[in-house]
């Protein structure tokens, strides 16, 4: 993973590095971001703009990598996401971040990973972390409930896997943090039914869920507009930050 620091923190760290790191007492809220790409493409470098955007808003941000299909199928990439979340919680103090104020955000396949890693407590359990140790989860245009066998993304799942085995809306286990699930109004890749079904499943499990629609957004711009030059395209950044500020600050 790559870590992005808010500018005041980065400057303080730079100034203190010659003297004593312990002089920086401020701990910032933290975000772990999981990128999309049909579980087959994308990397943390391509999503540096998300790390920069969230750091600019005052969040220590980890942008992570995970193993990809077709070499690695479910649950490998969810396990990697869980490991990154656990590492971030356990190491937050050394990053000048507060482990009790940590959110996980994912887009597209990354939203699947983020939601799957938290919704089923078994993924975090090996690290001694519980879902409730995370303050909030934000999923943007995530495919949480669909029959992958009918799509190209079937290569990201085992040949004998079924939606009941792997879809996060059917794998909720353990006490959960609150969720914000966003859909893109003009998404032609991941349909809103995914968010509707995931929301229903979480609510039936007694979980607090908020929904939002990103007006005018396509699947790509539902994350692309996090970048500073593209903020005018839609309000995904505003919606995400409003929620994060409410939950973490």
N, C-alpha and C positions, 0 to 999 in steps of 0.2 A: 504493500500500500504506500501511497504518497500522502504526506501530511501537509495541509495548508493552514497557515496561522494568520489570525487577524493582524493587521499592520502594527497596532500599538504593542501587541505581544511580541511580534517578531523583532521590533525595534528594541524592546526591553531585554529580550533574550540576547540580542547582539551586544547591547551595552553591558550586560552583566557577565557575558561569557568570559571576559577578561578578569572579572573579579570573583563573583560567587553567585552561582545559579540560584541559590536559595533565596536571593533577595526578591525574586518575583513571586509574590504571594497570591496574585489574582488567579483564580481558576475560572476558565471560560466554559460555557456549554459546548458540547461536542456533537458532531454528526458523522455517521459512517454512511458513505454513498456507494451504491452498487449499480454499475452501469448495465445497459441492455445490449442487444445484438443477437437475439434468437439463440442464446447460449453458445453460439459458434464464433462470434466476432466481437471486436471491441477490446479496449484495454484502458488502464487507468490514465495513460498519457492522453488519449483522445478525449477524456472527460475532465481534463485539468480545469476547463472553464467552469465546471460545477464547483470544484474545490475552491477556486478563486472567488467565485460568486458568493458562496456561503461564508468564506473567511472574511470577505469584505463586509458581510452583515454581522460579524462578531462571533462566528463559530469556528472553533478548531475543527477541521474537516479532514477525515481520512477517505481517500478515493481508492477503492480496492480492486485487485485482480482476483480471478477465480479460474479454475480449470474449465476447459471448453469441450463441447461436443465437436465431432463425433467420438473422439478418443475417450472422453469422459462423459458418462451419462448420469442422470439423476440417481442417487442423491449427492454425487461428488461436489457439484457446484454449490449446493445448499450447505453442505458440510464446510466448505471453504468460507462461505459467507458467515456461518455461525462462528467459525474460528476467528475470523477477523473482528466480529462484534465482541467476542469474549476478550481477545487481545486488547482491543480498544478500551474496554471497561477496566481491565486489570492494569493497563499501562497509562491510563488517563492522567494520573498525577504527574508523571514524568513529562507529559505533553502540556502541562499547565491547564489541564481540562478537568472538569468535575465529573467523575463517573456516575454520580447520581442525577446528572442532567445530560443524558445521552439519547439521541434519536437515531434511528436507522431509516434511510431513504433509498428507494430503488426506483428505476425506470424500466418499463417493459420487462424483459426477461429478468433484469435486476430487481424489479419489484416483486416478481415471483420469488426470487431467491430470498429477498429481505423478509417478505411476509412468511414464506415457508420456514425460514430459519427461526423465526420468533414464535409463530403460531403453534408449532409443535415443540413442546419443551424438551423432547428427546435430543434435538440438535444441539442445544446449549448445555445440556446436562453433563457431558464429559468434562466441561471446563468449570463446573461448579457454579454456573450462572443460570438464573431463572428468567423466563420471559419478563416478569415484573421488574427485573433489575434494569430494564430498558424503559426510558421515560415515555417514548412514543415511537410509532412506526408510520412512515408516509410511503404509500405506494402510488406511483404515477403510471397510468396506462398499463397495468399489469395483467398478464394472462393467468388468472388464478383459478379458472374453472372452465376448461374447454377440452374437447376430445382431440388431443395432439395426434392421434393415429391417422387423422384425416388431413394433416398438414405436413409441410416440409420439416417442421420442427420435431417430427417423430424421431429423427436421428439423435435427439437430446435425451431420449428415454430408452429404457431397456425394451427389447423386442417383445417381451411378454408382459410389459407393464400396462396397466389400465388407468384411466382417469381416477377411479376410486382409490387406487394405490398411491397416487402422487400429487393430486391437486390439493393445494393448501386449504381450500374451503371444506375438504373432507378430512383434514388432518389436524384439527384444533385440539390441543391438549395442554392443560395447565393454565393457571391464572394469567391473564393477559394484560398488557398495557393498552392505552387508547390508540386508535388507528385513525389516520386520515387517508381516504382512498379517492384519488382524483382521476377523472376521465377527460379525454380530449374530445371536444365537440365533433371534430371532423376526422376522427380516427378511422381509417379503413384497414388497419392491421390488427388491432386488438379491440374487440367490440365491448361496449359498455356492460353487456350481460355478465362479463367476468367480475366487474366491480359490484354489480347488483347481487350476484350469487355469493360473493365473498362477504359482502356487508351483511347479508341475511344470515349466513352461517356464523359470523362473529357475534351478531346480535343475539342469536339463539343460544350462544354460549355465554351470554351475559357481558359481552365486551362493549365498551364505548367506542362507537364508530361515527366519524363525520365523513360526508361525501362532498365533493365539489366538482364542477365542470369547468374546464379551461376553454372559454369561448374562442371560437375561431381556430383552435389549435388542431394540427394534424398530429399523427403519431410522432413524427420527428421533431416538430416544433414544440411539442409538450415538454421536451427537455432542452432543446436548442435555445429556447427563449430565456434560459437561465443565464446565458452569456451576456455580459454587459452591452455589447453592440446590438443585441437582438431583443432587449427587454420590451421594446415597443410592440413586438409581434403579438404577444398575449400576456396574460397576467399570472402565469404559472409561478414566477418567482415571488410575486406579492402574496399569492395564496399560501405557498409553502412557508414563507417567512412570517406571515401573520400567525400561522399555526405554531411554528417553532417558537416564536417569541412568547406566545401564550403558554406553551407547555414547558419551555426550558428557561425562560428568563423571568 
